[in-house]
Every structure is written in structure tokens, then in C-alpha cells.
Amino acid sequence: MNLRPYLLLVVFGLSSILARAQTESPRTLLVLGDSLTAGYGLDDPAAQAYPALLQQKLAARPATAQRPWRIINAGLSGDTTSGGLRRMDWILRQPVDIFVLALGANDGLRGLPLDLIRRNLLAIVAKVQLKNPSVRVVLAGMRMPTNMGDYSIGYERLFSELARDQNWTLVPFLLEGVGGVREFNQADAIHPNTAGHKIIAENVWVHLSPFL
């Protein structure tokens, strides 16, 4: 009995299953951040913080869109770039297709050296790229109060220079339209409310959507 036709059918069937699995399995978008990403102060951060709103936007795409996406919110209130770097080995337990890096605000508010912030951001991305060579990197820029003088100027420039030199996508200012606007922030005037997170989601989405 000639088994060759049957073996070919089996091989073809397995190839089809593998191809379909690769097409249907979700890709991963990882957001690493601090309290802004974690949704500090919100009633339901898992549903109201901007990463969750990005997930809703992804879910609302036409059914003809390609593979689905899942978003992992790795935000931790109070985190710094040093803290984020220490967490990376634990966070990188799954493949990452797009990496949104939204750390540095707490470093800036503490006046930590700009060289330290830069080194940490580079080291964080290096860890992601080591395990995911084709990952797309999106860097969320931040700003410091102008009363911090030259530090605030250098701080803002740090993000734009990193994105340019490393060929990362830059969100110029994560809190554009939210920072300093009373109706979009909680009582502490620092952390966005639900309306503020909707604006942040739009700020990020503009730069993410071309990849999706």
C-alpha cells in the first residue's frame, strides 16, 4: 500500500493548523509604566486606565483586521526607571510585539540624574529586544515643571533624543491635554481621572495605530 499520499495529507494538514494558529494567536502589547499607567486613584483601573482603553480600541477594530492583540498593563505606582529595570526579567515571560515604555516621571520629580534615567531606559529596552528582536518600541515622553529650570529642559530633551537616536516611536508628551488641566485630574492635581485617561489613550493611539 502506498502511504505517500496519506503522509502528504497529514503534513499538509499540520501545516495548515500551524499557519492558522500563528494567524489567530494574539500578539502582545506590553505597557511598562508607573501610577499613570497603573490607573492610580481610579475606581476600576483594570477597565478605566489608558491601557484598558487601548484594548477596547483594539477590540473595536473591524472583524477583517488581522491577528488580535492583547495588552498587558505592567504599571506600578511609584515606580522609577531603576525599579522598572529590576522588574523586567519577571515581566518578560511572554513574547512582546510592541513595547510601550512610560517610565521616568518619578525619576524627574525626584530630580534624579538625567544620565541615570537615560541608561535605565536603554537597559530596559535592551532586555526587551534581547528576547524579542523584532519588537517595536514606543517611548512616552514626559515633562517636568518649568520651575525646575535647566533640569526640566534637559529632561524633556532626553526623551526626544533617545527616540531619535534609537529609532523608537515617540509619544511627545503622554499627558498632552491632561497635565495641569483641573477637570481631567483627580483632587491631587497629579493623577488623571477617567476623562483624563481617555485623552491619554488617544495620545498613545495616534502613534500606535500605524503598527496595527
C-alpha positions in Angstrom: 0.0 0.0 0.0 1.3 3.4 -1.0 1.3 5.6 2.1 2.8 8.6 0.4 -0.5 10.4 -0.4 -1.7 9.9 3.1 1.6 11.2 4.6 1.3 14.3 2.3 -2.2 14.9 3.5 -1.1 14.7 7.1 1.8 17.0 6.6 -0.4 19.5 4.7 -3.0 19.3 7.5 -0.4 20.0 10.2 1.0 22.9 8.2 -2.5 24.4 7.8 -3.1 24.0 11.5 0.2 25.7 12.4 -0.4 28.5 10.0 -3.9 29.1 11.3 -2.6 29.1 14.9 0.0 31.7 14.0 -2.7 33.8 12.4 -5.2 33.6 15.2 -3.0 33.7 18.3 -3.0 37.2 19.8 0.0 39.4 19.6 1.2 41.2 22.7 1.5 44.9 23.5 3.3 45.5 26.8 2.9 48.8 28.6 5.5 49.4 31.3 4.8 52.4 33.5 4.2 54.0 36.9 1.0 55.2 38.6 -0.2 56.9 35.4 -0.2 53.5 33.7 -1.5 51.6 36.7 -4.5 53.9 37.0 -3.8 55.1 40.5 -6.9 56.5 42.2 -9.5 55.2 39.6 -12.5 53.2 40.8 -11.7 50.4 38.4 -8.1 50.7 37.0 -8.4 47.4 35.1 -11.2 49.0 33.0 -10.5 52.7 33.2 -6.7 53.2 32.9 -5.5 54.1 29.5 -4.0 50.6 28.7 -7.5 49.1 29.1 -8.9 51.8 26.9 -6.4 50.9 24.2 -7.5 47.3 24.5 -11.1 48.5 23.9 -10.0 50.3 20.8 -8.2 47.2 19.5 -11.3 45.1 20.2 -13.5 47.6 18.2 -11.5 47.2 15.0 -13.2 45.7 12.0 -13.6 41.9 12.0 -11.4 41.8 8.9 -8.4 43.0 10.9 -5.6 40.6 11.2 -4.5 38.8 14.4 -6.0 40.0 17.6 -4.0 41.9 20.2 -3.8 41.6 24.0 -2.4 44.4 26.2 -0.5 43.7 29.4 -0.6 46.6 31.9 2.7 46.5 33.8 2.1 49.8 35.5 3.2 50.1 39.2 2.5 53.1 41.3 5.6 54.9 42.4 7.9 53.1 40.0 11.1 54.6 38.6 13.2 53.6 35.7 15.5 51.7 38.1 12.5 49.9 39.5 11.3 49.1 36.1 14.6 47.7 35.1 14.7 45.4 38.1 11.2 44.1 37.2 12.0 43.3 33.6 13.1 39.7 34.0 9.8 38.9 35.7 7.7 40.8 33.2 9.2 39.3 30.1 7.6 35.9 30.5 5.9 36.1 27.1 6.7 37.3 23.6 6.3 41.0 23.1 5.4 42.6 19.7 5.0 46.2 20.8 6.6 47.7 23.9 5.3 51.0 25.3 7.8 52.4 27.8 6.1 55.0 30.0 8.6 55.4 32.9 10.6 58.4 34.1 8.1 60.7 35.7 9.0 59.8 39.3 12.7 60.0 38.4 12.2 63.5 37.2 10.1 64.6 40.2 12.9 63.4 42.5 15.5 65.2 40.4 17.5 62.1 39.6 20.4 62.4 37.2 19.4 62.5 33.6 22.3 60.2 32.7 20.8 57.6 35.1 17.4 57.9 33.5 18.8 57.5 30.0 20.9 54.5 31.0 17.9 52.8 32.6 15.6 53.4 29.7 18.2 52.0 27.3 18.8 49.0 29.5 15.1 48.3 29.8 14.6 48.3 26.0 17.8 46.2 25.6 16.3 43.5 27.7 13.1 43.5 25.7 14.9 43.4 22.4 17.2 40.6 23.5 14.1 38.3 23.8 12.1 40.0 21.1 14.5 41.2 18.3 11.6 42.5 16.1 9.8 44.3 18.8 8.5 47.9 18.1 9.4 50.3 20.8 7.1 53.3 21.7 8.6 55.8 24.2 6.2 58.0 26.1 7.7 61.4 26.7 7.2 63.3 29.9 7.8 66.9 31.1 8.8 68.5 34.4 7.5 71.7 35.9 9.2 74.8 34.4 10.3 75.9 37.9 12.9 73.1 37.8 14.9 75.3 35.4 17.5 73.7 33.2 16.7 70.3 34.6 13.2 70.4 33.0 14.7 71.4 29.7 17.2 68.6 29.7 14.6 66.1 30.9 12.2 66.8 28.1 15.0 66.7 25.5 16.2 63.3 26.9 13.1 61.5 25.5 13.1 63.1 22.1 16.9 62.4 21.7 16.5 58.8 22.8 13.7 58.2 20.4 15.6 59.8 17.5 18.9 58.0 18.2 17.4 54.6 18.8 14.7 54.8 16.1 11.9 54.4 18.6 8.4 55.8 18.1 7.9 58.9 20.4 4.7 60.0 22.1 6.0 63.6 22.7 4.1 64.1 25.9 2.0 61.4 27.5 -0.1 63.9 29.4 -0.7 66.3 26.5 -4.1 68.0 27.1 -4.3 66.5 30.6 -1.3 67.8 32.7 -2.3 70.9 34.6 -5.9 70.8 33.4 -8.1 70.6 36.5 -11.1 68.9 35.1 -9.0 66.0 33.8 -7.2 65.3 37.0 -8.0 63.9 40.5 -8.0 66.1 43.6 -4.2 65.7 43.9 -3.8 67.6 40.6 -1.3 64.9 39.6 -3.1 61.7 38.6 -5.6 61.7 35.7 -9.2 60.9 36.3 -11.3 58.8 34.0 -11.7 61.6 31.5 -8.0 62.3 31.6 -7.2 58.6 30.9 -9.4 58.8 27.8 -7.3 61.6 26.4 -4.1 59.8 27.3 -5.4 56.7 25.4 -5.9 59.0 22.3 -2.4 60.4 22.7 -0.9 56.9 22.6 -3.3 55.5 20.0 -2.3 58.1 17.4 1.2 56.7 17.5 0.3 53.1 17.8 -2.4 52.8 15.2 0.0 52.8 12.2 1.5 49.5 13.5 -1.8 47.8 14.0 
